[in-house]
């Protein structure tokens, strides 16, 4: 019996030892083991530190962050995939027939137009033969395009200016807004009544998409050809922010002082290559202006909102005899910005997967730094750590993997949009994009600290299936909410790739109250959730980079 016990113990020990040795030499396991808490914390602690000054696009802190990301790519062994470096050398050097070696850098450089409203703006409403001129920052304000504009155009009431293709609601369906100014209400059907069927039907499931619904509505307005937007919000008195005096101190959760805090929306950016027709002015008006525009047209804002909530149908209408005149001025300048791009060349250099996340945030204003630990230093660290993990596997993937840290996301997805137009290789070679944005926090309703979401391209259910498989097999324990759509859009960089019909999937951990506030700090990070989301992304990309995943054939696992 004693000998048998000894034999069994030796056999068990050998089995465990063999399993350990195999695991130590399995490339995927080696990559997974490289995703350590120390690596995650070390990278995030610097990217979200005060040294990077909130990483505002084009500012010193953003350049410092880009240098850090590039240096980490170099440490991990990731090859540069940015611009070809340029040289300046003398005529005598050229005449000797010597040309310097030209190498790639980690930086994809491009110009942006930074602009803000000028000092002089005019706005008037024409009703029949009567013209009423309104005063700037008394009756209206303008979020200008990047060029001064002068227009005189008819007005079309488009309800909320809301489009939900999934639920077959479209405020633009029965009206022609091309070349016209649209008048729209803030919100969407049922947004005032959380108990209504309309609210439950139309409220975006993604809280970030809900937060950025105005951007989606502007995109739809541009799509249908509107040249300007007049925004009406019966619940908000815009004039409160225009007041010339303020009798008490400004006092908010994150600020107290005698001077009004600067607004991020006053300064915006655009790509110089965008067409002028894609740049709309948005005019915020007081209710007395709104009432003048709809007077005599039969349009009632209250009646429309009740109808849209109860019937869940549009009631858009051309406002016969109504037109508006708008003249704007703009202050603008050119700034330089840069993406950070690295690559692991696969066995097939022309079949490419891109992993990306934006590294820019909101900068430093009024003595406060918007550190952006969650948004989106966390996603940037996710990209960097997956790069580290792939290099730790010690093997070349079948497909080429591009790792990218985007700038300009907070200004309109500008860095990823520029890359999609000017990719490392032709955009047709990109067959998948993984986006990381805000992967380190919990929403208020996530008491367990394990909830996250994944948006993905509906035609590729494999993205969901593989993610579920890896979450279960590796005991990650994430509670993942999946949302599929034909071409995922919203306020993050996956939109730039989905617009090119590239399959995408996109992880987000939560939507915390510190979003876009100065207290988005590393002290609030859920490190365990963040590390697990990074591991899940690595496991998914490992499979997609080494299999013909679109046809469900595999040479791995």
N, C-alpha and C positions, 0 to 999 in steps of 0.2 A: 504493500500500500504506500509505504514511504517513497519507494522508487517511482511509482506511478504519479504520485503528487509532484515529485521533483520534475518528472518529464512534462507534466501538464503546465507547471510554472514556467519551465524553460520554453515550451512551445508558445505559451501566451506572451512571454517577454519578447520572443523573436518576432511574433506577429505584430506586436505594437511597435517594435524597433523598425521592422520593414515598412510599416505604414508611415512612421515618422520620417524615415529616409526618403520614401517616395514623395511624401508631402513636401519635404525640403527641396526636392528637385523638380517638382511639378511647376511649370512656368506660371500658371494661373495662381496657384497658392503662394508662390514667391511674390507675385505682384500684390496680392491681397494683403500679405503680411507687411508690405512696405507702407500701407496706409495706417500709420500709427497716430496715436493721439498727440504725441510730441510734435510730429510733422505738421499736423493740422493746427495746433495751437501756436507753434512757432511762427508759421507764415501769417496767420490771421492777426496775431498780436502786433506785427509790424505794419501790415497793410492798413489796419484800422487805428493806428496810433496817431497822436497829434502831429507827428513828424510829417505825415502825408497830407495834412491840412484839409481833409475832406475830399481830396482827389477831384476837384472841379476840373472839367475838361479844359485843356489848354493852359492851366495854371501850374505853378511850380510843383505843388504837391502831387499833381497827376503825373507830371514827368518823373518825379522821384519814384512814384509807385511803379511806373512803366519800367524804369531802370531796374528796380528790384525784381519784378516778374521776369524780365529778360535774363538777369543774372541767375535766378533759380532755374530757368530752363537750361542755361549753360551748365550749371552744377549737375543737373540730372542727366545731361547728355542729349538733350533735345536740340535738333539742328534748327538754325534760323530759317524762317520762311517769309520774311518781310521783303522790303525793297532791296535792290542791288545798290550797294554803296557807291557814291559818286566821288570823283577825285578832281582836285584842281592842281595842275602842275604847269610849269613854265614852258614857253615856246622852245627853249633850248633843250629841255627834256624830251619834248615831242620830236625834235629834229634828229635825235639820236636813235629814233626807231624803237624806243623802249616804251611799252605800255604796261601799266601796273595791273596786277591781278585784281579782278573785280569779284567781290564776294557779297553774298546775301547778308542782310542784317536781321535782327529780330523785330524791326519796326516797320510798319506800313504807315507812311506819313501822308497826310492830306490836309487841305485847307478847309476852313469853315468860315462862314459869315456870322459874326456875333452882332446882334442888333437889338435895339430897344426903341420904344416910341419916342418921336421927337417932341417938340414943344407946341406945335401948332396943328390942330385938327379941326375939321368942320363936319357937321352932320345936320342934315335937314330932311324933313318929311314933306312930300307933296301930296295933297288930297284935292283932286280936281285942279282948280286954278289957284289954290291957296298953298303957299310955301311957308313952313315954320322952321326957323333956324334955332337949334338947340346949342347949349354951352357945354364945352368940354369940362369934364369932371364936376359938372353940376347936374347934367342930365345924361351924360354918356361917357364911357371910356372905351379905348380901343386897344385890343391886342393885335398889333400890326403884323403884316407880313414883313419880309426883309427888304422890301423896296417901298418907296412912297407910292401911294395909290390915289387916283381920282376916278370915281365912277358915279354913274347915275343910272339906276336900274329899277325895274318893277319888283314888287315884294310878293313872295308866296309864303303863306302860312303852312308849315309842315308838321304841325303838332309838336311832338317831341323830337322830330328829326331822327327817329329811332328805327333801326332795322334789326330784326331777329329772324334770320332765314330758317332756323330750325323750327320755330313756332309760327312761321308764315305770317309775320307782321312786318309791314314796310310802309312807313309814313310817306315815302316818295313815289309809291306805286301809281297813283292816279293824277299826278301833277308833273308839269314840266318845269324844272328849276334851272335848266342850263342857261348860263349867262344872266341869272337873276340873283337877287338877295333873298335868303330864306329867313323867316321869322320862326323861331322855335322856342319851346319851353324847356327848362332844365328837367332832367329826370327821364322817366319811361312809364308806360301804362301801369297804374296801381302803385307807384312808388311811395305815395303818401299813406297808404293803408296796408300795413303788413299782414293783415288778416284776409285781404282780398285774393281772389283767384288769380287776378292779373299779376299781383306782386309775386305770388308763388311761381307763376309761369314764366315771367320775364326777368326776374332778378338774376343777374349772372351768378353762377355757382362759385366762380373764382372771385374772392373778395378783392383781389388786386384789380381784376377786370372791372369790378363794380366801382372801384376808386377812380379808375381811369376811363370811365365810360364817355366822358366828354371828348377824349381823343378819338375813340372809336366813332363817335357821332360826327366829328369833323372829317374823318376819313370817308365816311359814307357821303357827306355833303360834297366833298371834292369829287368822289366817284360819279355822282349824278350831275356834276357840272355847275354847282353853285359858285358864285364869285365872292360872296361874303355871307357872314352869319350874324343875325341879330339875336342875342340871347336874352330871354326873359325868365326871371325867377320870382314868382309872386311871394315866395317865402323869404326872400333876401332883399334887404335895402342896400343896394350897391353904394349909395351916397354916403353911408357911414364911413367907408374907407377913403372918401374924397374930402372929408371935412378939413377946413383950413385951420380950425382950432381943436384942441382936445383938452377939456378942463382938468382931467385927472391923469395920473400916470398910466402908461400902457402896462397891463398886468395880465399875463397868460401863464400857462403851465410852465413854459420854458423861458419866459422873458419878463422882466419888469424894468421900465425905464421911461424917461421923459421924451425920448425920440422914437418915432414909429420904426419898427424893424423893417429892414429891406425885404422886398418880395422877390422870390426866385423867378416868378413869371414875368417880371419886367424885362429881363434879359434872356433872349432866346438865341438859337443857332440854327443854321441850315447848311446844306451842302451846296456849293456854288453851281454844281451840275444839275440841280433840280430845276425843272421848268417853272417859269413864273406862274403858270396856270395852276400849279399845285400849292400855291401859297395864298391862303385866305386870310382876310381880316375878320376878327371876331369883335362885335360891338356889344358891350353890356349897357343896358339902358334902364332908366327908372320906369316905374309904372305909369307915370304921366306921359312919357314918350310912347310906351307900349299901347296905352289906351288911345292915343292920337292915331297911331298906325292902324288900329283895327276899327276905329270909329266909323260907323256907317257900313261896315262890311258884313255884319251878321255874325262875326266871330266873337265868341265869349270864351275866355280861357277856362273859367270854372266849369262851363257846360262841356267843353271839350274834355277836360280831365275826367269828369264824371262818366262821359260816354266811353272814353278809351278804357277806363277801368272796368265798366260793366259789360260793354260789348266786345272789348278787346279787338277793336277794329280802328283803322285810321279815319280821320275826318279832315284831311288836308284841303286847302282851298287857295286859289289865286285871288289876291286882294285887288279887285278891279279898281282902277283909278288911283292906286297907291304906288308911290315910288319913293326912293330915298337917294340923297346925294351924300357922298362921303369923300373927304379929302384928308389924307394922312401924310405925316412926315416921319422919317426914320433916321436914327443915328446908327451907323454901322461901321464895322472894321473887319479885317481879315485876321484870323488867328490860325496857328498851326496846331494840329492834333495828331495823335498816333495810336494805332492798334499795336498790340504785341502778339506776334505770330511765330509759333515753332512747329516742327513737324518730325514725326517718326516715319521714315520711308518704309513702306511695306513691300512685300514681294511683287505686288501690282502697284506701280507708282501712279497709275491713272484712275484707280478706284479709291475714292477719298471719303473718309468720315471726318466731320468737324465737331470738336467739342469746344464750347465757348461760354463765356459769362462776362458781363461788363464790370470793369474795375473802377469806373468813374463814380463820383457821387456829387454832393451838393456844395462842397467847399467850405469856406470860412467867411462869416458875415457878422458884423456887429460884436466882435469879440467871441463869438461862438463857433465851434468846429462841428460840422456834421460828419462825424467819424464813419458812419455807414458800415458798422461791423457786419450786420446782417445783409444790408443792401449797399453794395453787393461784394464786399470783401469776402464774404463766406463763399459765394459762388465762384469767385476768382480762385480762391484756395482749392475749391473742388477741382477746377480745371488743372491747376498746377500739381495737385496730389495724384490725380489720375495719370498725368504725364510721368511723375516719379514712379508710380506703380508699373506702368508699361515698360519703363526702362529696367525695372527690377526683375522683370520676367526673364530677361536675358535672351529673348528670342524676337525675331522680326515678325510682326503680324502679317497676315496675308494682304490686308488692305492698308493703305497709307492713312495715317491719323494726323490731322492738323489740330493743334491746340491754340486757342485764341482768347485774348483778353481784350474786350472791346472798350473803346472810349465813346463818349457822346450819347450813351443810352438815355441818360436823364434829360437830354436835350432833344430827344426824338429818334432814338435807335440809329443814330448817325453812323457810328463806327461799323456796326454789323451791316448796315445798308451799303456803306462804301465797299466793304469786303465782298458782299454779294454781287456788286457790279464790277469789282476788280479783284477776283479771287486769286489764290495761289496758283491754281490751274483752272481751266475752263469750268464754269459753274455746272456744266452737264456732267462733270466727273464726280461731283459731290452727290453721294447717294443716301446720306443720313446726317442729321444734325442733332446733337444733344445740347440743351441749354440748362445752365444752372443759374438761378436767380433767387436769392433769399432762402438759403437752405439751412439756417441755423437757429430758428426761433419757433416758438409755439404760439398758436392763436389763443385767444382768451378761453375758448371752449375746449382746449386740448389739455385737460388736467393730467392725462397719462403721459404726455410728452412724446408720443410716438406717431402722431398724425402728420401726414404730408399729402401733397397732390401731385399727379402726373397728367399733364395734357399731352395728347399725341394725335398724329394724323390718322383719321378714322379708317382709311383704306388699308392700314397696316396693323391689324390686330395682334400680330406677332410681338409688337413693341410692348403691349400690355401683358401678353402671355409669358414672355421671357422674364419680364420684371417680376411678375407674381412667382414664377418658378424660382428665381434667385432669392427673392425675399424669404420664401419658405425653406428652400434647401439650406441656406446659410444662417437660418434662425435669426434674421435681422430684426424681426418683430415689428416692422413698420406697418402702420395702419394707413394704407394708401387709397386715396380717393382718385379714381380715374375719370378723365373727361376727354372724350374724342370729338373731333370736328373735322370737316372736310379739309379746311385749310386754317389751322390754328392761328388766331390773331391775338391782339391784346398788347399790353404795354411792356413787352420784353423782346429780346433779340431773336427769338425763334421766328418772329413774324417776318423778318427780313429774308429768311430761308424758305418759309412756307409760301411766301409770295412768288418764289421761283419754282414752286411745285416740288420742293425737296421734302421728303418725309422728315418730321421732327418729333422729338419728345422732350419734355420740359418739366423739371422738378422744382417744387417750391415747398418749403417746410411749414410756413404759417404766415399770418398777416398780423403782426403785433401792433399795439398802439404807438410804439416808438417809430413807426414807419415815417420816413422823411422828417424826423425830429433830431435835435442835437444829442439826445440821449440814447441813440442806437449804438450802444457800447458793448464791448466783449464781455463785460460782467454779466450780461443777460443771455449769453449764448447757451443753447442746449448742445453741449459738445458731443454727447453720445449720439443724438439724432443726426447731427451734422456728419459725423464720421460714418454712420451707417448709410446715409444717402450717398456719400462719396463711394463707399464700397459697392453699393448697388449699381451706381453708374459705371464703375470699373467692370464689374461682372457682366453687365449688359453689353458694354462696348467690346469687351473681350470676345464675347460670342459673335457679335455682329461684325467684328473686324476679321474673324477667322472662319466665317461660314457664309454660305449663300443664303442669308436669312430671309430674303424676299421670297424665295421658292421653297423655304423650309428644309433645305438639304444641309447636312452638317458633316464636317470632318473632325468635329471636336465635341466633347461631352458624349 
